[in-house]
């Protein structure tokens, strides 16, 4: 994460998680999003608190 990471209205002070590289990881991301562990806009664009 860059030292001057923006605190903007889209991702706030969260960090972006790299995209899933396989189906199993994508499914796990969606499960985590449903439980509130992370926030996702789709399976490939997710972020979480640092």
C-alpha positions in Angstrom: 0.0 0.0 0.0 1.5 3.4 -0.9 2.4 5.7 1.9 -0.1 8.4 0.7 -3.0 6.0 0.1 -6.1 8.1 -0.3 -9.0 8.2 2.1 -11.7 8.6 -0.5 -15.4 7.9 -0.6 -15.2 4.7 -2.7 -12.8 2.6 -0.5 -12.3 4.9 2.4 -9.2 3.8 4.3 -9.4 0.2 3.1 -6.9 -1.7 1.0 -7.7 -3.4 -2.3 -7.4 -7.2 -2.3 -5.7 -8.6 -5.4 -8.2 -10.3 -7.8 -8.9 -14.0 -7.4 -7.0 -16.3 -9.8 -9.2 -19.3 -9.6 -12.9 -20.2 -9.1 -12.4 -21.5 -5.5 -10.9 -18.2 -4.4 -13.6 -16.2 -6.1 -16.3 -18.3 -4.3 -14.5 -17.8 -1.0 -14.4 -14.0 -1.6 -18.2 -13.9 -2.3 -18.8 -15.9 1.0 -16.6 -13.4 2.9 -18.5 -10.5 1.4 -21.9 -12.0 2.4 -20.6 -12.4 6.0 -19.2 -8.8 6.1 -15.5 -9.8 6.4 -14.7 -7.9 3.3 -16.5 -5.6 0.9 -16.8 -6.4 -2.8 -18.3 -4.7 -5.9 -17.9 -7.9 -7.8 -15.8 -11.1 -7.3 -12.8 -9.3 -8.8 -12.9 -6.0 -6.9 -12.8 -6.4 -3.2 -11.4 -4.4 -0.3 -11.0 -4.7 3.4 -9.8 -2.8 6.5 -6.1 -2.8 6.9 
